Amino acid sequence: MDYKPSPDGSEPLTISTKIVVSGGFGVGKTTLVGSVSEIPPLTTEALMTEASEATDDLAATPEKSTTTVAMDFGKLTLDEGLVLYVFGTPGQSRFWFMWDDLVRGALGAVILVDTRRITDCFPAVNYFENDTDLPFIVAVNCFDGMLTHPVEEVREALALSPDVPIVLCDARKPESARDVLKELIRHALTVVA
């Protein structure tokens, strides 16, 4: 976290921190970053081409025509003293080499899950459990009346320890996305305390 007091000391202390949103291909990472951002989000969306047909499984998201090729970026001011910089990772394995750079300096991570394709989030869970020291939570993206599995079934399927929070959300809804980020902050603060 960065602390930025005003030069003359008259304004309240501002804290800014970096949050990462990760998960599998097409789970809603770009959507979550865009719905929560108070600025027009920076996205690196590229049109999907025939060349990626053999690599990118569109069975669960047939309407998807673009994909993140580097990162997404948004900004959210939670209150006068806390600013979040939200970075979304690309989901496809050919872009995972960027994850190390994107997580550097982050307070924590959200792993977004689509229970129709729960195995797609295994690499992200593995990465945050084994390759980083970052606290993380799992957010199950429930949208379009999608029936989700009970939280404990999701925990069991992902082999998560009991101390990893799991929350339900709709990445399209700003309030729901904000609640996810707030839960991550609460969790990260208890882990580092």
N, C-alpha and C positions, 0 to 999 in steps of 0.2 A: 504494500500500500504506500502511496505517496501522500505526504502531508503538505498542504500548500496554504500557509497562513497569509493574510494580506500583508503587503509591505509595511503598512503603518500600524498593524495590529488591531485596527478598528473593526474589521469584519470577522465573522466566525471562521474557525479553522475548517478547511475543506480537505477531505480525504478522497483520493481517487484510487481505484483498484481495477484490475483486469480480471475478467471472468471468461471462461472458455465454454462453448457449447459444442459437444461432440456427439457422435453416433454414426449409425450406418447411412448408406446411400438412400436419399429420398424420405427421411423420417420427419423432416420439418425444421431442420436447423436454421436455414435461411429465413423461413417463415417466422420462427421464434425471434430471431435477432431483429427482423424488420418490424414485427408487431410491438416490440418493447422499446424500440429506439425512438428517442425524441428528435433525432436529426434524420434526414434521409439516409438510409443505411447504404454503406458501401458494399457492393456485392461483386463478386467475380464470376458471375453466371455466364456460361457459354452454351450455345446451342449444342444439343446432342446430335451426333452425326451417325451415319451408317457404320462408321469405323468402330463406334463404341457398342454396337448392338450385341456383339458376342461377350462383352465385358459387363455391361450394366443391365441388370435384370429389372425390367419394367413391368413385370407381371402384376405386382401389387399397386403400381402407380402408372397406369398406361397413358395418362394425360400429361405426364412429365415430359417437357421438351428441352429443359435447360438443366445444367448441373454446375455446382460450385467447383472451380478449378484451382482456387488458392485459399480464399477465406471470405468471410462476411465480417462486417464491422458495424457496430452501433454504439450509441451512448445513451445512458439513462441516469438522470439525477433522481435519487431516491428521496433525498431531503436536502436542505441547504448545505449540509456538510458532507454528503456522500455521493460521489459520482462513479458510476460503473462504466467501464469500457468493455463491451461485449464482443468477443471474437468467436465466430463459427468456423469449425474445421471442415475441410472437404471430407466426404464420406467414402469415396472409392479408394481401394487399396493402392492404386497407382499414385495417389497424392498423399499417402500417409507420411512420407518423408518430411512433410512440412509441419507435422504435429509438434515436434520438439521445439521448433522456433515459436509456434503459436502459443504454447503453454508456458514458455519462459516468462517468469515474473507474475504469473497468475495467482490469485488467491485460492481459486478452486475451479471445479468443472461440473457441468451438467451433462449427463449422458442421456440423450433423448432416445426413447424407445418406441417403436411401433410394434405392438404385440402380434400383428399379422406376420411379421418377419423378425421375430425376436433374436434369431441367430445372427442377424446383421449387426447387432450391437456388441457381440462377443469380443471383437477386436478392440473396441473402445474400452470396455470393462477391463479386459486384460491389460491394456496400456496403462490405464490410470491406477489399477491395483498393483502392477508389477514394475512399471518403467518410470513412474513419477512418485513424488511424495505429496502430490496435491490431494486435498480432500475432495471428494466428489459425491454427488447425489444422482439418483436415477429419476428421470421424469418420463412417465408414460403418456405419450401423446394420444389423447382420446378425442376424436373429431368425427363429424358427420354421424353422430349417434353410434359410433363404433363401440361394440361390446368389448370391454376389456376384461382381462383376467383379474382375479383378486390379487392384491398387493403381495400377499405371501406366496402365491403361485409364481409371480414374477420374480420375487426374491429367490425362490427355490430354483427356477429355470436358469437364473443368472449366477447361481451359487454365491450370492452376496452375503457378507457377514451382517449380523443384526444391527450393527452400528451405522450402516449405510442407509440414509433416508431414501424412501421411494415416495414420490408424489404423483398425483394425476394432474394433467393439464390439457388445455387446448392451445396449441402454439399460435393459433390465429388470433386469439383474444388477448389484448394487451394486459388486462388485469391478471389473467391466468399466468401469462409469461412473467409478469413482475413477481407474482407469488412464488414462482419457481426460483427466481434469482434471490429473493429474500430468504427462502429456505436454505439455499446454498450458503449464503452469508452466515446465517445462524449456525449451520453445521460447521462451516470452516472456522468460525470463532470458537466453537466448543472444542474442536480438534487442536487448534494452536494454543488454547488457553492452558 
